[in-house]
Amino acid sequence: MRCAMAILLAAATVTSPAARATEPAAADQTNDEIVVTARRSGAPMWTIQTRTGVVILVGEIAAVPKATPWRPERLEGATDRAHRVILGTKAKVSPGDILRLIFKGGGLTKLPKGRAAADYLDARQLQRLHALETRFDQDYARSNFLMTAFDLLSKRLAFNKDSADDASDVVRKAARQSKIPTQPVGEVRGEDMLDNLFAAAPETHIACLEAAMAATEAGGDVVTERGRAWTEFDVPAVMASPLEEALGRCWPWTNDSFGPALRQTWVGAIRDATVQPGVTLAVVPLRILAEKDGVLDQLKAQGLPITGPAW
C-alpha cells in the first residue's frame, strides 16, 4: 500500500471578526457535503461528529458482486475532498518470506504427515466434506482445512469471480490521484504471519471449514443476497450471511494472536482520528465493525456519538 503524504505549511493571516465567525460554519457545511456524497455511494457507513471535524467509517465487505447496485464513483468524490484516509493493515513481505513460502508451503497446504481429515472431523463433518468432494470431484482428505475452506469459497462458490473493486480499492485509487494523505491502520510482518500459520494446529481451522461448507452448501444465491443487503444498509442481514460468517471465522480474524490485535488497532486509530481537524475517511471490514463487542460497540462504550445504520 502506497502512502501519499502532503504537508501544507501556511503563514498566519489577519482576518476580520466577521471572517472568523463564518469559517467554522463553512467548514461544517463542507464536512456535511462530504458525508452526504459518501452515503450516496451505497456502502453502509457511520459518522462520528467531533468538535473539530468528522470521522466517516465505511463498512467494507470483500468482493462486492458486479451486479450489486452501488456507486463507487460517489465514494471517490468523497475521498477527493477528505483530509486524510485510513485503510487496512499493511503486510510487510520480504523476498525471504516468499522463498520460505515456496520451499515450505507444503506445511500450509497439507495436513501433518500421516494424518487425514478423518483423524480430526466427527462423523457429521466428514459426511458433509465427502458430499462436497463428490459434488465438485475433489479430494480434500489430506488438504489443510484452511486451504479447503478457501477452495470451497473462492473456486466452488466463486464468491469473488464476478466482483467489482472493493471500497478500499476505490478509496486507495482516489486518494492516490488526489494526493490525499493515506495511512494503513497498522503493519504486520510477513514473517510473523507465516510463523503464525505454520504453528496453527489443524484443529484451529475446523470452525473455518465448517462455515465454508455451510456457505457452499447454501449455493450461489448467498453471494448476491449478501451484496444486496450491503447496499440496502441491512447490516444484520450481511452479518448473518453464511458467506460473511465463513469469511469472518477463518484466519486471521479468529486467531488468538492476530484477531484481537487487529480489532484493537482499529479502535485506537479511529479514536485518534476523532481529535484530528477536518474529515477522516476510514475503510474498515464490516465484520469487525458490526460484530458483537466489535469496533462500533467499543467506540460507543467510550461515549463517542455514532450515527449510521443499526448494527
WOMORA-V332352 format. One record per residue. RES is the residue in one small letter. D_CENTER is the distance of its C-alpha to the mean C-alpha in whole Angstrom. Layout:
# WOMORA-V332352
res d_center
RES D_CENTER
RES D_CENTER
This chain:
# WOMORA-V332352
res d_center
m 15
r 18
c 18
a 21
m 23
a 26
i 28
l 31
l 34
a 36
a 40
a 40
t 42
v 45
t 44
s 46
p 45
a 45
a 42
r 40
a 40
t 38
e 36
p 33
a 34
a 33
a 30
d 29
q 29
t 27
n 24
d 25
e 25
i 22
v 20
v 22
t 21
a 17
r 18
r 20
s 17
g 16
a 13
p 13
m 13
w 15
t 17
i 19
q 23
t 24
r 28
t 27
g 24
v 21
v 17
i 15
l 11
v 10
g 8
e 5
i 6
a 7
a 10
v 12
p 15
k 18
a 20
t 18
p 20
w 17
r 18
p 16
e 19
r 19
l 16
e 18
g 21
a 19
t 17
d 21
r 22
a 20
h 21
r 18
v 15
i 12
l 9
g 7
t 9
k 12
a 14
k 18
v 19
s 23
p 26
g 27
d 23
i 24
l 27
r 27
l 24
i 27
f 30
k 28
g 25
g 28
g 27
l 23
t 24
k 27
l 28
p 31
k 34
g 36
r 34
a 32
a 30
a 33
d 33
y 30
l 30
d 32
a 34
r 32
q 29
l 31
q 32
r 29
l 28
h 31
a 31
l 28
e 30
t 33
r 31
f 29
d 32
q 30
d 31
y 28
a 31
r 30
s 26
n 24
f 22
l 19
m 20
t 22
a 18
f 17
d 20
l 20
l 17
s 17
k 20
r 22
l 20
a 19
f 15
n 14
k 18
d 18
s 15
a 15
d 13
d 9
a 9
s 8
d 11
v 13
v 13
r 13
k 17
a 18
a 18
r 19
q 22
s 23
k 23
i 20
p 20
t 16
q 15
p 12
v 11
g 13
e 15
v 15
r 18
g 18
e 21
d 20
m 17
l 20
d 22
n 20
l 20
f 23
a 24
a 22
a 25
p 25
e 25
t 21
h 20
i 22
a 20
c 17
l 20
e 21
a 18
a 18
m 22
a 21
a 19
t 21
e 24
a 23
g 23
g 21
d 22
v 19
v 16
t 18
e 18
r 15
g 14
r 17
a 16
w 13
t 16
e 18
f 16
d 17
v 14
p 16
a 17
v 13
m 13
a 16
s 16
p 17
l 14
e 11
e 13
a 14
l 10
g 10
r 13
c 13
w 13
p 12
w 10
t 14
n 16
d 18
s 18
f 14
g 12
p 14
a 14
l 11
r 11
q 14
t 13
w 11
v 14
g 16
a 15
i 15
r 18
d 19
a 18
t 20
v 23
q 23
p 25
g 24
v 20
t 17
l 14
a 11
v 7
v 5
p 3
l 6
r 7
i 8
l 9
a 11
e 12
k 16
d 16
g 13
v 12
l 14
d 17
q 17
l 17
k 20
a 22
q 22
g 24
l 22
p 22
i 19
t 20
g 18
p 18
a 18
w 16
